[in-house]
Amino acid sequence: MIESQFHFEKLYHEYKTLVFNVALNYLQNIEDAEEITQDVFVKVYNSLENFNKNSSYKTWIYRITINQCLDYIKQKNSQKRFFIFGKKSQNEAEYLNKTTFEHPGILIENQEEATILFAVINTLTENQKTAFLLSKLDGLSNPEIAEIMQVSISSVESLVFRAKVSLQDKLSEKFNQYRKKK
């Protein structure tokens, strides 16, 4: 038990920043990213004895983090539908369930543009978003992404390519609208 506790603490210290950053990239909210980070490490702690040594701890933790983020987003979206069809909220932001864009890596003067960028990233399919974030924000190689997502390398290449094309189209449209407002 003491050995597994030590092992968990080592994993926590080695991967807590990675988990937080991945969650922040997905959710664009500091509190949500902190909550996901806690959830991920509870899951890691509870599953450590059953860890399949065929993959690395990093890959395993990435996969848990991404799944937790996707589950969190699905839960949030189902709550949004509940607000629309169910109880009314006095809080308009809660009703609209908009992400409050808080990302410490983004300068305040760039927040509006970053908000637009992440809003468009959030319109990608789950697989495109995952491949794009892991590739462009986390800087992982296609083989690493393929292992995390459990798909082929060519699938990763295709997902990233389609994500970039989609983002280019949507961003050019968004920024044209944005420029017209100014």
N, C-alpha and C positions, 0 to 999 in steps of 0.2 A: 504493500500500500504506500509506504513512504517513497519507494522508488518511482511508482506511477505518479505520485504527487509532484515529485521533483521533475519528472519527464514533462508533465503538463505545464508546470511553471516555466520550464525552458521553452516549450512550444509557444506559450503565451507571450513571453518576452521577445521571442524571435519574430512572431507573426502578427502581433497586435496592431502595429502600424499598417501593415499590408491590408489586414481585414478592414480596418477603419477607412483607409483610402478607397478600397474597392466599394465599400458600402456608401461612402460619400459620393463617389462617381455615379453610382446608381440612383441615389435618393436625393442628392443635392441639399441635404439638411443635416446639420451637425448632430442634433438630438436624435434623429432617426438613425444616423450612422453609429452613434454611440450605443443605442439600443440593440442594433443588429450585431455590433461587435460583442456585446455581452451574450446575446443569444447564440452566436457562433461558438464562443468558447464554452458555454454550458454544453452545447451539443458535442464539441470536441472532447470535453472532459468525460461526458457520459458514454462516448463511443470509442474512447482511446483503446480499451482492451480488445475491441473488435476491429481495429484498424487493419485493412488489407495492405500488406507490405508490397503489393505489386506496383503501387504508385508512391510518389514521394509525399511527405507530410505537406509540403507547399501545395502540390496539386490537390490533395485531399481537402485542405483548408480553403483553397480557392473555390472548389466545387461547393463546399458547405456554405461559404459566404454568398456566392452567386445564388444558390437555391434559397437561402434565407431572404435575400433582397427581393428575388422574384416573388416569393410567397408574401412578403410584406406589401409589395406593390399590388398584388392580386387582392389581398385583404383590404387595402386602402381603397381600391377601386370598387370592391363590393360594398364597402361602407358608403361610398359616394352614391352608388345606385340606391342604397337604402335611404339616404337623405333625400334623394329626389322623389322616391315613391313612398317613403315611410315618414318618420317624424320630421318635423321642421326644426331647423336650428336657428337660433338668434344670431349666430356668428356666421357672417357671409363667407369668410375664408374657409371655415369648417364645411359649410354647405357646398362650396365650389371645390373643396378639397385640393386647393392649389399648393404646389410645393413652394415653400418659402426658401428662396435660393440663398443658401448660406454655404459658401465654400471658402475656407481660409486661404486657398491658393490663388484666389481671384481678387485683384485690386478693386477697390470700391468704384473707381471710375470706369472699370470694365464690366461691372456687374450686369448692366442692362444687356450688353451684347452677349455675355456668358449665359444669362437667363434665356435669351432667344436660342442660343446654340444648344443648351441642354434641353430646352422644350422640344426642339426638333429631334435631337438624339432620342428622346423619350418616345417619339412616334415610330421608331424602328421596331421591327419584330424582335422578340426576345433574343433569338439567336444572333441576329445582326447586331443588336445593341451589345450583347455580351462579347462577340468577336471584336467589334470595333473598340469598345472600352479597354479590353485586355490588350489589344494591339497598340492603339494610339495613346491611351492614357497610362497604362501600366507598362508599356514597352516590351511585352512578351513576344517571343518568336512564334511563328505559325505552328511548329511542332508542340510547343508548350501549350498553346491555346487548344490545339487538337486534343491533347491529353486531358486537359481540364474539362473541355466540353464533350469529350468522348465522341468525337467525329473525326473524319479523315482530314489530312492537311489540305487537300484540294477543296474540301467543304469550307474550311476556314478561309482560304484565299477567296473563294466565291462570296462568302458572307461579308467579308471585309470590303470587297470590291462593290457589291450591291449596296452596302451601307454607305460607302463614300458617294456613289452615284445618287442615291436617294437624298443624302444630306446636301449635296451640291444643288440639286433641283429645289429642295425645300428651303434651303438657306438663301439662295438667290431670290426666291419669291418673297421670303420674310424680310430680307434686308431692303428690297425695293419698296415694300410696304412701310418699313421703318423709316427710310429716307423721305418718303412722301409726307410722313407725319411731321417731320422737322421743319 
